């Protein structure tokens, strides 16, 4: 009987602990970010390709000057 009370006390303590909720929130944020990356993959790739193209053009202009 005493063992059961200890287990119940431990369960209540864990339910009141807020640290576990932080982990769940972080996992949910990661899931949302991954989903957005998957959904907008083409747009992101286009943006990155354009940015690196511009950087390449500008840097070659500086080097050749």
PDB file of N, CA, C, O and CB in Angstrom:
ATOM      1  N   UNK A   1       0.818  -1.195   0.000  1.00  0.00           N
ATOM      2  CA  UNK A   1       0.000   0.000   0.000  1.00  0.00           C
ATOM      3  C   UNK A   1       0.862   1.259   0.000  1.00  0.00           C
ATOM      4  O   UNK A   1       0.558   2.232  -0.691  1.00  0.00           O
ATOM      5  CB  UNK A   1      -0.931  -0.002   1.200  1.00  0.00           C
ATOM      6  N   UNK A   2       1.918   1.231   0.766  1.00  0.00           N
ATOM      7  CA  UNK A   2       2.819   2.384   0.857  1.00  0.00           C
ATOM      8  C   UNK A   2       3.501   2.648  -0.497  1.00  0.00           C
ATOM      9  O   UNK A   2       3.720   3.798  -0.878  1.00  0.00           O
ATOM     10  CB  UNK A   2       3.886   2.149   1.961  1.00  0.00           C
ATOM     11  N   UNK A   3       3.824   1.589  -1.196  1.00  0.00           N
ATOM     12  CA  UNK A   3       4.464   1.717  -2.518  1.00  0.00           C
ATOM     13  C   UNK A   3       3.528   2.409  -3.510  1.00  0.00           C
ATOM     14  O   UNK A   3       3.959   3.216  -4.334  1.00  0.00           O
ATOM     15  CB  UNK A   3       4.874   0.324  -3.061  1.00  0.00           C
ATOM     16  N   UNK A   4       2.260   2.081  -3.414  1.00  0.00           N
ATOM     17  CA  UNK A   4       1.277   2.696  -4.307  1.00  0.00           C
ATOM     18  C   UNK A   4       1.173   4.198  -4.052  1.00  0.00           C
ATOM     19  O   UNK A   4       1.068   4.978  -4.999  1.00  0.00           O
ATOM     20  CB  UNK A   4      -0.098   2.033  -4.128  1.00  0.00           C
ATOM     21  N   UNK A   5       1.200   4.607  -2.799  1.00  0.00           N
ATOM     22  CA  UNK A   5       1.143   6.027  -2.448  1.00  0.00           C
ATOM     23  C   UNK A   5       2.353   6.770  -2.990  1.00  0.00           C
ATOM     24  O   UNK A   5       2.240   7.899  -3.466  1.00  0.00           O
ATOM     25  CB  UNK A   5       1.056   6.203  -0.931  1.00  0.00           C
ATOM     26  N   UNK A   6       3.507   6.130  -2.913  1.00  0.00           N
ATOM     27  CA  UNK A   6       4.721   6.748  -3.446  1.00  0.00           C
ATOM     28  C   UNK A   6       4.628   6.943  -4.959  1.00  0.00           C
ATOM     29  O   UNK A   6       5.029   7.978  -5.491  1.00  0.00           O
ATOM     30  CB  UNK A   6       5.945   5.893  -3.102  1.00  0.00           C
ATOM     31  N   UNK A   7       4.091   5.928  -5.641  1.00  0.00           N
ATOM     32  CA  UNK A   7       3.934   6.037  -7.096  1.00  0.00           C
ATOM     33  C   UNK A   7       2.962   7.142  -7.467  1.00  0.00           C
ATOM     34  O   UNK A   7       3.220   7.914  -8.391  1.00  0.00           O
ATOM     35  CB  UNK A   7       3.457   4.710  -7.683  1.00  0.00           C
ATOM     36  N   UNK A   8       1.852   7.223  -6.758  1.00  0.00           N
ATOM     37  CA  UNK A   8       0.863   8.271  -7.021  1.00  0.00           C
ATOM     38  C   UNK A   8       1.445   9.651  -6.761  1.00  0.00           C
ATOM     39  O   UNK A   8       1.178  10.592  -7.508  1.00  0.00           O
ATOM     40  CB  UNK A   8      -0.384   8.060  -6.161  1.00  0.00           C
ATOM     41  N   UNK A   9       2.231   9.773  -5.713  1.00  0.00           N
ATOM     42  CA  UNK A   9       2.870  11.046  -5.392  1.00  0.00           C
ATOM     43  C   UNK A   9       3.848  11.445  -6.495  1.00  0.00           C
ATOM     44  O   UNK A   9       3.933  12.615  -6.868  1.00  0.00           O
ATOM     45  CB  UNK A   9       3.598  10.959  -4.036  1.00  0.00           C
ATOM     46  N   UNK A  10       4.580  10.468  -7.009  1.00  0.00           N
ATOM     47  CA  UNK A  10       5.526  10.731  -8.092  1.00  0.00           C
ATOM     48  C   UNK A  10       4.793  11.156  -9.357  1.00  0.00           C
ATOM     49  O   UNK A  10       5.235  12.069 -10.055  1.00  0.00           O
ATOM     50  CB  UNK A  10       6.385   9.491  -8.370  1.00  0.00           C
ATOM     51  N   UNK A  11       3.682  10.502  -9.655  1.00  0.00           N
ATOM     52  CA  UNK A  11       2.902  10.855 -10.842  1.00  0.00           C
ATOM     53  C   UNK A  11       2.345  12.268 -10.715  1.00  0.00           C
ATOM     54  O   UNK A  11       2.397  13.042 -11.670  1.00  0.00           O
ATOM     55  CB  UNK A  11       1.757   9.849 -11.058  1.00  0.00           C
ATOM     56  N   UNK A  12       1.816  12.606  -9.551  1.00  0.00           N
ATOM     57  CA  UNK A  12       1.303  13.968  -9.328  1.00  0.00           C
ATOM     58  C   UNK A  12       2.405  15.001  -9.479  1.00  0.00           C
ATOM     59  O   UNK A  12       2.195  16.070 -10.052  1.00  0.00           O
ATOM     60  CB  UNK A  12       0.670  14.085  -7.936  1.00  0.00           C
ATOM     61  N   UNK A  13       3.570  14.677  -8.965  1.00  0.00           N
ATOM     62  CA  UNK A  13       4.716  15.588  -9.058  1.00  0.00           C
ATOM     63  C   UNK A  13       5.113  15.814 -10.517  1.00  0.00           C
ATOM     64  O   UNK A  13       5.408  16.942 -10.912  1.00  0.00           O
ATOM     65  CB  UNK A  13       5.915  15.029  -8.262  1.00  0.00           C
ATOM     66  N   UNK A  14       5.120  14.757 -11.312  1.00  0.00           N
ATOM     67  CA  UNK A  14       5.464  14.875 -12.728  1.00  0.00           C
ATOM     68  C   UNK A  14       4.420  15.689 -13.494  1.00  0.00           C
ATOM     69  O   UNK A  14       4.758  16.458 -14.394  1.00  0.00           O
ATOM     70  CB  UNK A  14       5.606  13.486 -13.354  1.00  0.00           C
ATOM     71  N   UNK A  15       3.147  15.511 -13.125  1.00  0.00           N
ATOM     72  CA  UNK A  15       2.091  16.256 -13.809  1.00  0.00           C
ATOM     73  C   UNK A  15       2.168  17.754 -13.496  1.00  0.00           C
ATOM     74  O   UNK A  15       1.776  18.578 -14.323  1.00  0.00           O
ATOM     75  CB  UNK A  15       0.716  15.707 -13.412  1.00  0.00           C
ATOM     76  N   UNK A  16       2.655  18.103 -12.341  1.00  0.00           N
ATOM     77  CA  UNK A  16       2.793  19.507 -11.972  1.00  0.00           C
ATOM     78  C   UNK A  16       4.068  20.135 -12.511  1.00  0.00           C
ATOM     79  O   UNK A  16       4.194  21.360 -12.533  1.00  0.00           O
ATOM     80  CB  UNK A  16       2.758  19.648 -10.477  1.00  0.00           C
ATOM     81  N   UNK A  17       5.006  19.319 -12.942  1.00  0.00           N
ATOM     82  CA  UNK A  17       6.283  19.814 -13.445  1.00  0.00           C
ATOM     83  C   UNK A  17       6.087  20.450 -14.821  1.00  0.00           C
ATOM     84  O   UNK A  17       5.514  19.827 -15.714  1.00  0.00           O
ATOM     85  CB  UNK A  17       7.324  18.670 -13.518  1.00  0.00           C
ATOM     86  N   UNK A  18       6.560  21.688 -14.998  1.00  0.00           N
ATOM     87  CA  UNK A  18       6.386  22.405 -16.259  1.00  0.00           C
ATOM     88  C   UNK A  18       7.500  22.128 -17.255  1.00  0.00           C
ATOM     89  O   UNK A  18       7.360  22.495 -18.421  1.00  0.00           O
ATOM     90  CB  UNK A  18       6.305  23.881 -15.999  1.00  0.00           C
ATOM     91  N   UNK A  19       8.583  21.508 -16.862  1.00  0.00           N
ATOM     92  CA  UNK A  19       9.697  21.281 -17.781  1.00  0.00           C
ATOM     93  C   UNK A  19       9.320  20.349 -18.928  1.00  0.00           C
ATOM     94  O   UNK A  19       9.820  20.525 -20.039  1.00  0.00           O
ATOM     95  CB  UNK A  19      10.880  20.709 -17.028  1.00  0.00           C
ATOM     96  N   UNK A  20       8.483  19.397 -18.704  1.00  0.00           N
ATOM     97  CA  UNK A  20       8.077  18.466 -19.756  1.00  0.00           C
ATOM     98  C   UNK A  20       7.301  19.182 -20.854  1.00  0.00           C
ATOM     99  O   UNK A  20       7.406  18.813 -22.024  1.00  0.00           O
ATOM    100  CB  UNK A  20       7.231  17.334 -19.169  1.00  0.00           C
ATOM    101  N   UNK A  21       6.532  20.191 -20.498  1.00  0.00           N
ATOM    102  CA  UNK A  21       5.780  20.926 -21.495  1.00  0.00           C
ATOM    103  C   UNK A  21       6.705  21.701 -22.419  1.00  0.00           C
ATOM    104  O   UNK A  21       6.371  21.879 -23.591  1.00  0.00           O
ATOM    105  CB  UNK A  21       4.799  21.867 -20.825  1.00  0.00           C
ATOM    106  N   UNK A  22       7.839  22.163 -21.950  1.00  0.00           N
ATOM    107  CA  UNK A  22       8.802  22.866 -22.792  1.00  0.00           C
ATOM    108  C   UNK A  22       9.331  21.972 -23.889  1.00  0.00           C
ATOM    109  O   UNK A  22       9.512  22.422 -25.020  1.00  0.00           O
ATOM    110  CB  UNK A  22       9.949  23.393 -21.960  1.00  0.00           C
ATOM    111  N   UNK A  23       9.581  20.728 -23.577  1.00  0.00           N
ATOM    112  CA  UNK A  23      10.072  19.771 -24.572  1.00  0.00           C
ATOM    113  C   UNK A  23       9.016  19.541 -25.640  1.00  0.00           C
ATOM    114  O   UNK A  23       9.329  19.506 -26.830  1.00  0.00           O
ATOM    115  CB  UNK A  23      10.460  18.433 -23.904  1.00  0.00           C
ATOM    116  N   UNK A  24       7.773  19.385 -25.222  1.00  0.00           N
ATOM    117  CA  UNK A  24       6.682  19.170 -26.175  1.00  0.00           C
ATOM    118  C   UNK A  24       6.547  20.382 -27.099  1.00  0.00           C
ATOM    119  O   UNK A  24       6.363  20.222 -28.306  1.00  0.00           O
ATOM    120  CB  UNK A  24       5.347  18.904 -25.430  1.00  0.00           C
ATOM    121  N   UNK A  25       6.635  21.564 -26.553  1.00  0.00           N
ATOM    122  CA  UNK A  25       6.521  22.776 -27.366  1.00  0.00           C
ATOM    123  C   UNK A  25       7.645  22.862 -28.386  1.00  0.00           C
ATOM    124  O   UNK A  25       7.404  23.224 -29.537  1.00  0.00           O
ATOM    125  CB  UNK A  25       6.530  24.018 -26.477  1.00  0.00           C
ATOM    126  N   UNK A  26       8.859  22.537 -27.985  1.00  0.00           N
ATOM    127  CA  UNK A  26       9.992  22.585 -28.907  1.00  0.00           C
ATOM    128  C   UNK A  26       9.802  21.573 -30.026  1.00  0.00           C
ATOM    129  O   UNK A  26      10.066  21.883 -31.188  1.00  0.00           O
ATOM    130  CB  UNK A  26      11.313  22.319 -28.161  1.00  0.00           C
ATOM    131  N   UNK A  27       9.352  20.373 -29.699  1.00  0.00           N
ATOM    132  CA  UNK A  27       9.121  19.345 -30.724  1.00  0.00           C
ATOM    133  C   UNK A  27       8.042  19.809 -31.700  1.00  0.00           C
ATOM    134  O   UNK A  27       8.183  19.620 -32.908  1.00  0.00           O
ATOM    135  CB  UNK A  27       8.712  17.997 -30.070  1.00  0.00           C
ATOM    136  N   UNK A  28       6.981  20.406 -31.200  1.00  0.00           N
ATOM    137  CA  UNK A  28       5.919  20.899 -32.081  1.00  0.00           C
ATOM    138  C   UNK A  28       6.412  22.011 -32.991  1.00  0.00           C
ATOM    139  O   UNK A  28       6.047  22.051 -34.166  1.00  0.00           O
ATOM    140  CB  UNK A  28       4.741  21.395 -31.259  1.00  0.00           C
ATOM    141  N   UNK A  29       7.232  22.912 -32.475  1.00  0.00           N
ATOM    142  CA  UNK A  29       7.803  23.986 -33.295  1.00  0.00           C
ATOM    143  C   UNK A  29       8.674  23.393 -34.394  1.00  0.00           C
ATOM    144  O   UNK A  29       8.600  23.835 -35.540  1.00  0.00           O
ATOM    145  CB  UNK A  29       8.628  24.965 -32.424  1.00  0.00           C
ATOM    146  N   UNK A  30       9.491  22.410 -34.068  1.00  0.00           N
ATOM    147  CA  UNK A  30      10.343  21.766 -35.073  1.00  0.00           C
ATOM    148  C   UNK A  30       9.493  21.109 -36.153  1.00  0.00           C
ATOM    149  O   UNK A  30       9.814  21.205 -37.337  1.00  0.00           O
ATOM    150  CB  UNK A  30      11.265  20.722 -34.415  1.00  0.00           C
ATOM    151  N   UNK A  31       8.413  20.445 -35.755  1.00  0.00           N
ATOM    152  CA  UNK A  31       7.527  19.801 -36.722  1.00  0.00           C
ATOM    153  C   UNK A  31       6.914  20.832 -37.662  1.00  0.00           C
ATOM    154  O   UNK A  31       6.835  20.603 -38.868  1.00  0.00           O
ATOM    155  CB  UNK A  31       6.421  19.017 -36.000  1.00  0.00           C
ATOM    156  N   UNK A  32       6.484  21.960 -37.120  1.00  0.00           N
ATOM    157  CA  UNK A  32       5.885  23.013 -37.947  1.00  0.00           C
ATOM    158  C   UNK A  32       6.917  23.586 -38.919  1.00  0.00           C
ATOM    159  O   UNK A  32       6.606  23.799 -40.090  1.00  0.00           O
ATOM    160  CB  UNK A  32       5.308  24.137 -37.059  1.00  0.00           C
ATOM    161  N   UNK A  33       8.127  23.835 -38.452  1.00  0.00           N
ATOM    162  CA  UNK A  33       9.176  24.380 -39.321  1.00  0.00           C
ATOM    163  C   UNK A  33       9.505  23.398 -40.443  1.00  0.00           C
ATOM    164  O   UNK A  33       9.633  23.804 -41.598  1.00  0.00           O
ATOM    165  CB  UNK A  33      10.447  24.701 -38.505  1.00  0.00           C
ATOM    166  N   UNK A  34       9.642  22.129 -40.122  1.00  0.00           N
ATOM    167  CA  UNK A  34       9.932  21.115 -41.148  1.00  0.00           C
ATOM    168  C   UNK A  34       8.790  21.052 -42.158  1.00  0.00           C
ATOM    169  O   UNK A  34       9.034  20.957 -43.361  1.00  0.00           O
ATOM    170  CB  UNK A  34      10.155  19.720 -40.500  1.00  0.00           C
ATOM    171  N   UNK A  35       7.557  21.103 -41.687  1.00  0.00           N
ATOM    172  CA  UNK A  35       6.407  21.072 -42.597  1.00  0.00           C
ATOM    173  C   UNK A  35       6.417  22.282 -43.528  1.00  0.00           C
ATOM    174  O   UNK A  35       6.142  22.147 -44.720  1.00  0.00           O
ATOM    175  CB  UNK A  35       5.089  21.029 -41.799  1.00  0.00           C
ATOM    176  N   UNK A  36       6.733  23.464 -42.995  1.00  0.00           N
ATOM    177  CA  UNK A  36       6.790  24.662 -43.834  1.00  0.00           C
ATOM    178  C   UNK A  36       7.901  24.563 -44.874  1.00  0.00           C
ATOM    179  O   UNK A  36       7.723  24.981 -46.019  1.00  0.00           O
ATOM    180  CB  UNK A  36       6.995  25.906 -42.969  1.00  0.00           C
ATOM    181  N   UNK A  37       9.043  24.014 -44.481  1.00  0.00           N
ATOM    182  CA  UNK A  37      10.147  23.834 -45.429  1.00  0.00           C
ATOM    183  C   UNK A  37       9.732  22.875 -46.539  1.00  0.00           C
ATOM    184  O   UNK A  37      10.040  23.109 -47.708  1.00  0.00           O
ATOM    185  CB  UNK A  37      11.411  23.308 -44.707  1.00  0.00           C
ATOM    186  N   UNK A  38       9.042  21.809 -46.187  1.00  0.00           N
ATOM    187  CA  UNK A  38       8.592  20.854 -47.200  1.00  0.00           C
ATOM    188  C   UNK A  38       7.574  21.496 -48.138  1.00  0.00           C
ATOM    189  O   UNK A  38       7.635  21.303 -49.352  1.00  0.00           O
ATOM    190  CB  UNK A  38       7.984  19.610 -46.533  1.00  0.00           C
ATOM    191  N   UNK A  39       6.648  22.253 -47.578  1.00  0.00           N
ATOM    192  CA  UNK A  39       5.604  22.888 -48.387  1.00  0.00           C
ATOM    193  C   UNK A  39       6.194  23.927 -49.336  1.00  0.00           C
ATOM    194  O   UNK A  39       5.820  23.981 -50.508  1.00  0.00           O
ATOM    195  CB  UNK A  39       4.553  23.543 -47.482  1.00  0.00           C
ATOM    196  N   UNK A  40       7.113  24.749 -48.837  1.00  0.00           N
ATOM    197  CA  UNK A  40       7.661  25.850 -49.628  1.00  0.00           C
ATOM    198  C   UNK A  40       9.064  25.554 -50.157  1.00  0.00           C
ATOM    199  O   UNK A  40       9.858  26.473 -50.365  1.00  0.00           O
ATOM    200  CB  UNK A  40       7.690  27.114 -48.796  1.00  0.00           C
ATOM    201  N   UNK A  41       9.370  24.275 -50.374  1.00  0.00           N
ATOM    202  CA  UNK A  41      10.704  23.862 -50.797  1.00  0.00           C
ATOM    203  C   UNK A  41      11.125  24.535 -52.098  1.00  0.00           C
ATOM    204  O   UNK A  41      12.245  25.036 -52.194  1.00  0.00           O
ATOM    205  CB  UNK A  41      10.754  22.356 -50.957  1.00  0.00           C
ATOM    206  N   UNK A  42      10.259  24.555 -53.091  1.00  0.00           N
ATOM    207  CA  UNK A  42      10.605  25.145 -54.389  1.00  0.00           C
ATOM    208  C   UNK A  42      10.891  26.641 -54.262  1.00  0.00           C
ATOM    209  O   UNK A  42      11.854  27.141 -54.844  1.00  0.00           O
ATOM    210  CB  UNK A  42       9.473  24.914 -55.399  1.00  0.00           C
ATOM    211  N   UNK A  43      10.065  27.349 -53.509  1.00  0.00           N
ATOM    212  CA  UNK A  43      10.264  28.786 -53.334  1.00  0.00           C
ATOM    213  C   UNK A  43      11.566  29.076 -52.586  1.00  0.00           C
ATOM    214  O   UNK A  43      12.289  30.015 -52.923  1.00  0.00           O
ATOM    215  CB  UNK A  43       9.077  29.399 -52.582  1.00  0.00           C
ATOM    216  N   UNK A  44      11.856  28.271 -51.579  1.00  0.00           N
ATOM    217  CA  UNK A  44      13.090  28.451 -50.807  1.00  0.00           C
ATOM    218  C   UNK A  44      14.301  28.194 -51.688  1.00  0.00           C
ATOM    219  O   UNK A  44      15.266  28.958 -51.655  1.00  0.00           O
ATOM    220  CB  UNK A  44      13.113  27.515 -49.581  1.00  0.00           C
ATOM    221  N   UNK A  45      14.260  27.119 -52.480  1.00  0.00           N
ATOM    222  CA  UNK A  45      15.380  26.808 -53.369  1.00  0.00           C
ATOM    223  C   UNK A  45      15.587  27.923 -54.395  1.00  0.00           C
ATOM    224  O   UNK A  45      16.723  28.294 -54.690  1.00  0.00           O
ATOM    225  CB  UNK A  45      15.139  25.466 -54.085  1.00  0.00           C
ATOM    226  N   UNK A  46      14.505  28.449 -54.930  1.00  0.00           N
ATOM    227  CA  UNK A  46      14.588  29.546 -55.897  1.00  0.00           C
ATOM    228  C   UNK A  46      15.212  30.781 -55.259  1.00  0.00           C
ATOM    229  O   UNK A  46      16.066  31.433 -55.860  1.00  0.00           O
ATOM    230  CB  UNK A  46      13.194  29.883 -56.452  1.00  0.00           C
ATOM    231  N   UNK A  47      14.791  31.095 -54.060  1.00  0.00           N
ATOM    232  CA  UNK A  47      15.321  32.260 -53.352  1.00  0.00           C
ATOM    233  C   UNK A  47      16.810  32.103 -53.057  1.00  0.00           C
ATOM    234  O   UNK A  47      17.583  33.042 -53.250  1.00  0.00           O
ATOM    235  CB  UNK A  47      14.552  32.485 -52.051  1.00  0.00           C
ATOM    236  N   UNK A  48      17.214  30.927 -52.592  1.00  0.00           N
ATOM    237  CA  UNK A  48      18.623  30.681 -52.271  1.00  0.00           C
ATOM    238  C   UNK A  48      19.469  30.707 -53.531  1.00  0.00           C
ATOM    239  O   UNK A  48      20.558  31.280 -53.530  1.00  0.00           O
ATOM    240  CB  UNK A  48      18.791  29.335 -51.549  1.00  0.00           C
ATOM    241  N   UNK A  49      18.991  30.101 -54.599  1.00  0.00           N
ATOM    242  CA  UNK A  49      19.729  30.100 -55.866  1.00  0.00           C
ATOM    243  C   UNK A  49      19.905  31.519 -56.381  1.00  0.00           C
ATOM    244  O   UNK A  49      20.985  31.889 -56.842  1.00  0.00           O
ATOM    245  CB  UNK A  49      19.005  29.241 -56.917  1.00  0.00           C
ATOM    246  N   UNK A  50      18.860  32.302 -56.305  1.00  0.00           N
ATOM    247  CA  UNK A  50      18.928  33.703 -56.742  1.00  0.00           C
ATOM    248  C   UNK A  50      19.915  34.497 -55.884  1.00  0.00           C
ATOM    249  O   UNK A  50      20.703  35.286 -56.405  1.00  0.00           O
ATOM    250  CB  UNK A  50      17.531  34.356 -56.679  1.00  0.00           C
ATOM    251  N   UNK A  51      19.867  34.284 -54.577  1.00  0.00           N
ATOM    252  CA  UNK A  51      20.769  35.009 -53.674  1.00  0.00           C
ATOM    253  C   UNK A  51      22.227  34.650 -53.955  1.00  0.00           C
ATOM    254  O   UNK A  51      23.081  35.535 -54.016  1.00  0.00           O
ATOM    255  CB  UNK A  51      20.423  34.700 -52.206  1.00  0.00           C
ATOM    256  N   UNK A  52      22.521  33.353 -54.125  1.00  0.00           N
ATOM    257  CA  UNK A  52      23.899  32.954 -54.404  1.00  0.00           C
ATOM    258  C   UNK A  52      24.350  33.431 -55.780  1.00  0.00           C
ATOM    259  O   UNK A  52      25.525  33.749 -55.965  1.00  0.00           O
ATOM    260  CB  UNK A  52      24.040  31.438 -54.307  1.00  0.00           C
ATOM    261  N   UNK A  53      23.440  33.486 -56.743  1.00  0.00           N
ATOM    262  CA  UNK A  53      23.780  34.025 -58.061  1.00  0.00           C
ATOM    263  C   UNK A  53      24.156  35.492 -57.971  1.00  0.00           C
ATOM    264  O   UNK A  53      25.134  35.924 -58.582  1.00  0.00           O
ATOM    265  CB  UNK A  53      22.614  33.845 -59.032  1.00  0.00           C
ATOM    266  N   UNK A  54      23.389  36.257 -57.214  1.00  0.00           N
ATOM    267  CA  UNK A  54      23.683  37.673 -57.024  1.00  0.00           C
ATOM    268  C   UNK A  54      25.013  37.860 -56.295  1.00  0.00           C
ATOM    269  O   UNK A  54      25.808  38.725 -56.663  1.00  0.00           O
ATOM    270  CB  UNK A  54      22.550  38.355 -56.246  1.00  0.00           C
ATOM    271  N   UNK A  55      25.252  37.063 -55.275  1.00  0.00           N
ATOM    272  CA  UNK A  55      26.516  37.149 -54.535  1.00  0.00           C
ATOM    273  C   UNK A  55      27.683  36.831 -55.453  1.00  0.00           C
ATOM    274  O   UNK A  55      28.717  37.497 -55.399  1.00  0.00           O
ATOM    275  CB  UNK A  55      26.510  36.190 -53.326  1.00  0.00           C
ATOM    276  N   UNK A  56      27.529  35.821 -56.294  1.00  0.00           N
ATOM    277  CA  UNK A  56      28.587  35.427 -57.227  1.00  0.00           C
ATOM    278  C   UNK A  56      28.876  36.537 -58.224  1.00  0.00           C
ATOM    279  O   UNK A  56      30.036  36.847 -58.495  1.00  0.00           O
ATOM    280  CB  UNK A  56      28.201  34.146 -57.968  1.00  0.00           C
ATOM    281  N   UNK A  57      27.823  37.134 -58.772  1.00  0.00           N
ATOM    282  CA  UNK A  57      28.008  38.232 -59.732  1.00  0.00           C
ATOM    283  C   UNK A  57      28.704  39.424 -59.090  1.00  0.00           C
ATOM    284  O   UNK A  57      29.636  39.986 -59.666  1.00  0.00           O
ATOM    285  CB  UNK A  57      26.659  38.670 -60.307  1.00  0.00           C
ATOM    286  N   UNK A  58      28.258  39.808 -57.907  1.00  0.00           N
ATOM    287  CA  UNK A  58      28.840  40.967 -57.222  1.00  0.00           C
ATOM    288  C   UNK A  58      30.287  40.707 -56.818  1.00  0.00           C
ATOM    289  O   UNK A  58      31.136  41.590 -56.938  1.00  0.00           O
ATOM    290  CB  UNK A  58      28.011  41.325 -55.986  1.00  0.00           C
ATOM    291  N   UNK A  59      30.566  39.506 -56.343  1.00  0.00           N
ATOM    292  CA  UNK A  59      31.934  39.212 -55.898  1.00  0.00           C
ATOM    293  C   UNK A  59      32.887  39.112 -57.083  1.00  0.00           C
ATOM    294  O   UNK A  59      34.046  39.510 -56.969  1.00  0.00           O
ATOM    295  CB  UNK A  59      31.967  37.907 -55.087  1.00  0.00           C
ATOM    296  N   UNK A  60      32.425  38.588 -58.224  1.00  0.00           N
ATOM    297  CA  UNK A  60      33.305  38.524 -59.392  1.00  0.00           C
ATOM    298  C   UNK A  60      33.568  39.938 -59.928  1.00  0.00           C
ATOM    299  O   UNK A  60      34.643  40.210 -60.463  1.00  0.00           O
ATOM    300  CB  UNK A  60      32.681  37.626 -60.500  1.00  0.00           C
ATOM    301  N   UNK A  61      32.586  40.834 -59.784  1.00  0.00           N
ATOM    302  CA  UNK A  61      32.784  42.232 -60.179  1.00  0.00           C
ATOM    303  C   UNK A  61      33.818  42.906 -59.292  1.00  0.00           C
ATOM    304  O   UNK A  61      34.608  43.714 -59.780  1.00  0.00           O
ATOM    305  CB  UNK A  61      31.459  43.003 -60.118  1.00  0.00           C
ATOM    306  N   UNK A  62      33.832  42.600 -58.023  1.00  0.00           N
ATOM    307  CA  UNK A  62      34.815  43.183 -57.110  1.00  0.00           C
ATOM    308  C   UNK A  62      36.216  42.635 -57.366  1.00  0.00           C
ATOM    309  O   UNK A  62      37.202  43.369 -57.293  1.00  0.00           O
ATOM    310  CB  UNK A  62      34.412  42.919 -55.663  1.00  0.00           C
ATOM    311  N   UNK A  63      36.295  41.345 -57.665  1.00  0.00           N
ATOM    312  CA  UNK A  63      37.604  40.728 -57.884  1.00  0.00           C
ATOM    313  C   UNK A  63      38.214  41.201 -59.194  1.00  0.00           C
ATOM    314  O   UNK A  63      39.426  41.406 -59.264  1.00  0.00           O
ATOM    315  CB  UNK A  63      37.486  39.201 -57.880  1.00  0.00           C
ATOM    316  N   UNK A  64      37.410  41.378 -60.229  1.00  0.00           N
ATOM    317  CA  UNK A  64      37.909  41.781 -61.538  1.00  0.00           C
ATOM    318  C   UNK A  64      38.185  43.267 -61.627  1.00  0.00           C
ATOM    319  O   UNK A  64      38.779  43.707 -62.611  1.00  0.00           O
ATOM    320  CB  UNK A  64      36.930  41.392 -62.599  1.00  0.00           C
ATOM    321  N   UNK A  65      37.787  44.051 -60.658  1.00  0.00           N
ATOM    322  CA  UNK A  65      37.955  45.505 -60.712  1.00  0.00           C
ATOM    323  C   UNK A  65      39.349  45.935 -60.446  1.00  0.00           C
ATOM    324  O   UNK A  65      39.639  47.132 -60.459  1.00  0.00           O
ATOM    325  CB  UNK A  65      37.059  46.168 -59.747  1.00  0.00           C
TER     326      UNK A  65
END
